[in-house]
Amino acid sequence: MKPKLKLVDGSIIAPRGFRASGVFCDIKRLGTGKGSQKGRKRDLALIVSERPATVAGMFTTNQVCAAPVKVCAARMKRGQAQVVVVNSGNANACTGRQGMADALTMVRFTEQALNLPAGLALVGSTGRIGVTMPMDHVRAGIIEAATLLGDRPEHGLQAAEAIMTSDTKPKQIAVEFKLGGRTVRIGGICKGAGMIQPGMSATGARPAALPHAGLHSTMLCFITTDAAIAAPALQAALREAVAHSFNRITVDGDMSTNDTVLVLANGLAKNVECGVRSADFKKFQAALNHVCLELAKLIVRDGEGVHRVVTVRVNGAKNLQEADAAARAVANSALVKTSWHGGDPNWGRIIDAIGYSPATVVEEKVDIGYRSANRRKTLWSLRRGQPTRATFKELCLAVAPKEFELHINLNLGQASAVMYAADLTEAYVDYNKGDVTDPTTLGG
Amino acid sequence: MKPKLKLVDGSIIAPRGFRASGVFCDIKRLGTGKGSQKGRKRDLALIVSERPATVAGMFTTNQVCAAPVKVCAARMKRGQAQVVVVNSGNANACTGRQGMADALTMVRFTEQALNLPAGLALVGSTGRIGVTMPMDHVRAGIIEAATLLGDRPEHGLQAAEAIMTSDTKPKQIAVEFKLGGRTVRIGGICKGAGMIQPGMSATGARPAALPHAGLHSTMLCFITTDAAIAAPALQAALREAVAHSFNRITVDGDMSTNDTVLVLANGLAKNVECGVRSADFKKFQAALNHVCLELAKLIVRDGEGVHRVVTVRVNGAKNLQEADAAARAVANSALVKTSWHGGDPNWGRIIDAIGYSPATVVEEKVDIGYRSANRRKTLWSLRRGQPTRATFKELCLAVAPKEFELHINLNLGQASAVMYAADLTEAYVDYNKGDVTDPTTLGG
């Protein structure tokens, strides 16, 4: 059912009828006391559809969630939106009543600047927690961004740059495929870096099955499409796509107060509107899955200080929750992550981590192995709890690539889970300890 | 009810009738290929009582547990032991049937070397996981250690050194107090460093209430006392003491396959035997609590790469499990731990961590503050979810000491929990990534 996807340029402006901009309004530089323009970074983005779009969203399940998340979650009921305003440099989290007032000012001011009816703007923020928004800068930024909107690839890129915090590069993708005989596009931008282990739900409320272990610098993702799709179908597709992408990544195990994924679908491709039961829905789902997974992997690869990316696959668990728990225990173990950094095929730390996870584990049944991209076969280091004949040198080679897969089979049942995880490096520690004498070095 | 405790020399040999030794048998140096004697480290210890002692134990709840843990847990039923043999350099974990055979050989060979009846020896191991024990070295070590037993402080110290792995210093304590008119002593040695977040139970089985989040280089603790105490009372006292000490520490959140605490009580103080309901029991409990907590804190202070130690106190939680969950989320958050390392009073990361923990949290009710040892008052950074007037500089000063307390009040109920936690440093990462070209640098 997976449609043939063609990569195209332009990320969020690739679908028909979307414009974007990303501007400098000095939210990131506040408090530095540095007058020079050098090192100035874009920090406010607008994403606008030429007509009201169907909208779906997924939000952090952190009980301490930021004002922009609350505003978006409340506005999801309407099922429509036309513009998203996003700033970096300040998370507007733990900012109390003033924070809520500021988030509401951001959406209302954006609606006014674009002459839109009230209620059609959404908002995202990322940056340090607990600092009140510099609203003068934000207002000036929105006005400028509104005048600079455009639909060329550089406009999408500027928006992608404007939502970055500790990211070292902008993250974007756009794909084109056929849906009911029409050409449809989906584009997206995202940011991540640290405080990354999202556990998002549609309402921000925490379903029992969601991971509680947690994410920190926030991940934000904004997706546009010109597909015509009903709101319930769009929400269902996004929930499914996020479950297999953003909710399966971890950089440092900390879940942010601000994690947000939004999709706007403006219908300008003029395909027959997809409902959940239509044949086209599965195609749309497959394309959205691809966009979300590629963006999610870009977040892990560009995580703070990340040198290696490891896909942790757990098979043979008793049930899905146990498979998930085992994969997360491995993906978030400080000792496993430092061994990945060192290129040490230390399966002892891996079996230790699954052993203390909530998953049922029987030592004598566990298989642990490695597979790199250029190999067809898994190199097993442990089979049924017994070390194999693979030599230390062979295992070292298997974990030497910048990306590899870790295969764990508990051999107790049929359930599987995957996590896209990062190593833990000195660079991560150095970045996040910051320097209190220079507040510009302090992360979220 | 807390008795007056006097610190005395000699750790495990301070109580009457105990002897100890710690010898070199090159378990730690195997595989290095280095012929020189330089850097040789003690790696096998014996602790012997002159008569059979009442015994109690607490063991890792990791489902993947090492052979020595299984041997000890099985031998607890007897309620008596006379000798403990401990090696460092090899954990004898994930070593299958050979590992069990080796652990049993260790206890039997020790009993024979000391001319003891069968069944009175216990065993502990710590070091790399998944490598078969070098039994020739172990046997030679046991024979030598048996000839070098002694009851002077240096014998206790040598045993404390012989159980070290990545520890930078031996850890020991001994106290003296009055029990039923008699002078009683309790002494202990322990080791830790990394893979440290014990969750121990009396059987090694996992009670529902125990933390699943986890520990890795293993913590081992061996306690001796000349008190006369019934086996059930000793086990009850140890369970309580461990619950408030070793089970409340974390260095890196990884729970080891080998965590073990053993107490031997030989009764030579000739006090009236303590039962659980005796008045003396509370005194013994208080003294044992003190010994365990002091040893547990030594483990955190000497954790791998640790620069700062933080006591995380959560108050006002809905119930004990939630208090524990909130304290562990903060104590194990990579972002909170790196901010401690940097001396950054980043309460945003703290409220983020409690927000994603399983504990119920209402942002508008949360208090977060700091107290250092030389202050009477808590300096609050957040009250009822609102930043206080404390300046960034004042907060930086509060988190600058090598040890401080973090106070969190959820203001939702009456339950409290404490965790003794460590910062996350470049040195931790550097140590644990090791160097695969030099296997001697690879940790557990």
Contacts between the chains, C-beta under 8 A, distances in Angstrom:
chain1	res1	chain2	res2	distance
A	61	B	356	7.5
A	62	B	352	6.6
A	62	B	355	4.3
A	62	B	356	4.7
A	63	B	355	4.6
A	63	B	356	7.5
A	63	B	360	7.5
A	63	B	361	4.6
A	63	B	362	7.6
A	63	B	363	7.2
A	64	B	351	5.2
A	64	B	352	6.3
A	64	B	354	7.3
A	64	B	355	3.1
A	64	B	361	6.3
A	64	B	363	4.7
A	64	B	366	7.8
A	65	B	355	7.4
A	91	B	348	7.6
A	93	B	348	6.9
A	93	B	352	7.8
A	94	B	348	6.1
A	94	B	351	5.8
A	94	B	363	6.6
A	94	B	382	7.6
A	94	B	385	6.8
A	94	B	387	7.9
A	96	B	364	7.6
A	96	B	385	6.2
A	96	B	386	5.5
A	128	B	348	6.5
A	129	B	346	8.0
A	129	B	348	2.7
A	129	B	349	7.2
A	129	B	351	7.3
A	129	B	352	6.5
A	130	B	347	6.4
A	130	B	348	4.4
A	130	B	351	7.8
A	130	B	382	7.7
A	130	B	387	6.0
A	194	B	335	6.7
A	195	B	335	5.9
A	195	B	349	7.8
A	195	B	352	7.0
A	199	B	356	7.4
A	212	B	356	6.5
A	212	B	357	6.7
A	212	B	358	4.8
A	213	B	213	7.3
A	213	B	356	7.6
A	214	B	329	7.3
A	214	B	333	7.9
A	214	B	353	7.4
A	214	B	356	3.8
A	214	B	357	7.7
A	215	B	356	7.1
A	216	B	333	7.7
A	216	B	334	7.9
A	216	B	335	4.3
A	216	B	349	6.2
A	216	B	352	6.0
A	252	B	334	4.1
A	252	B	335	6.3
A	253	B	333	7.5
A	253	B	334	6.1
A	254	B	333	5.5
A	254	B	334	6.2
A	254	B	335	4.9
A	254	B	349	7.4
A	254	B	352	6.6
A	254	B	353	6.7
A	254	B	356	7.3
A	255	B	352	7.5
A	255	B	355	7.9
A	255	B	356	3.9
A	256	B	352	6.7
A	257	B	351	7.9
A	257	B	352	5.4
A	257	B	355	6.4
A	329	B	214	7.1
A	333	B	214	7.6
A	333	B	216	7.7
A	333	B	253	7.5
A	333	B	254	5.5
A	334	B	216	7.9
A	334	B	252	4.1
A	334	B	253	6.1
A	334	B	254	6.2
A	334	B	334	7.5
A	334	B	424	7.4
A	334	B	428	7.5
A	334	B	432	7.4
A	335	B	194	6.7
A	335	B	195	5.9
A	335	B	216	4.4
A	335	B	252	6.3
A	335	B	254	4.9
A	335	B	432	5.9
A	335	B	443	7.7
A	335	B	444	7.9
A	338	B	428	7.5
A	338	B	429	5.3
A	338	B	432	3.7
A	338	B	433	4.8
A	339	B	432	6.8
A	339	B	433	6.8
A	339	B	434	7.4
A	341	B	429	6.7
A	341	B	433	4.5
A	342	B	432	7.3
A	342	B	433	3.0
A	342	B	434	4.9
A	342	B	435	7.0
A	342	B	436	6.5
A	342	B	442	7.9
A	343	B	433	8.0
A	343	B	436	5.4
A	344	B	433	7.0
A	344	B	434	5.4
A	344	B	436	5.3
A	344	B	442	5.8
A	346	B	129	8.0
A	346	B	442	7.0
A	347	B	130	6.4
A	348	B	91	7.6
A	348	B	93	6.9
A	348	B	94	6.1
A	348	B	128	6.4
A	348	B	129	2.7
A	348	B	130	4.4
A	348	B	444	6.8
A	349	B	129	7.2
A	349	B	195	7.8
A	349	B	216	6.2
A	349	B	254	7.5
A	349	B	444	7.5
A	351	B	64	5.2
A	351	B	94	5.8
A	351	B	129	7.2
A	351	B	130	7.8
A	351	B	257	7.9
A	352	B	62	6.6
A	352	B	64	6.2
A	352	B	93	7.8
A	352	B	129	6.5
A	352	B	195	7.0
A	352	B	216	6.0
A	352	B	254	6.6
A	352	B	255	7.5
A	352	B	256	6.7
A	352	B	257	5.4
A	353	B	214	7.1
A	353	B	254	6.7
A	354	B	64	7.2
A	355	B	62	4.3
A	355	B	63	4.5
A	355	B	64	3.1
A	355	B	65	7.4
A	355	B	255	7.9
A	355	B	257	6.4
A	356	B	61	7.5
A	356	B	62	4.7
A	356	B	63	7.5
A	356	B	199	7.4
A	356	B	212	6.5
A	356	B	213	7.7
A	356	B	214	3.7
A	356	B	215	7.1
A	356	B	254	7.3
A	356	B	255	3.9
A	357	B	212	6.7
A	357	B	214	7.6
A	358	B	212	4.7
A	360	B	63	7.4
A	361	B	63	4.5
A	361	B	64	6.2
A	362	B	63	7.6
A	363	B	63	7.2
A	363	B	64	4.7
A	363	B	94	6.6
A	364	B	96	7.6
A	366	B	64	7.8
A	382	B	94	7.6
A	382	B	130	7.7
A	385	B	94	6.8
A	385	B	96	6.2
A	386	B	96	5.5
A	387	B	94	7.9
A	387	B	130	6.0
A	392	B	436	7.9
A	392	B	439	7.5
A	396	B	436	5.1
A	424	B	334	7.4
A	424	B	429	6.0
A	425	B	429	6.1
A	425	B	433	7.9
A	426	B	426	4.2
A	426	B	429	4.9
A	426	B	430	6.0
A	428	B	334	7.5
A	428	B	338	7.5
A	428	B	429	7.6
A	429	B	338	5.3
A	429	B	341	6.7
A	429	B	424	5.9
A	429	B	425	6.1
A	429	B	426	4.9
A	429	B	428	7.7
A	429	B	429	5.9
A	430	B	426	6.0
A	432	B	334	7.4
A	432	B	335	5.9
A	432	B	338	3.7
A	432	B	339	6.9
A	432	B	342	7.3
A	433	B	338	4.8
A	433	B	339	6.9
A	433	B	341	4.5
A	433	B	342	3.0
A	433	B	344	7.0
A	433	B	425	7.9
A	434	B	339	7.5
A	434	B	342	4.9
A	434	B	344	5.4
A	435	B	342	7.0
A	436	B	342	6.6
A	436	B	343	5.4
A	436	B	344	5.4
A	436	B	392	7.8
A	436	B	396	5.1
A	439	B	392	7.5
A	442	B	342	7.9
A	442	B	344	5.8
A	442	B	346	7.0
A	443	B	335	7.6
A	444	B	335	7.9
A	444	B	348	6.8
A	444	B	349	7.5
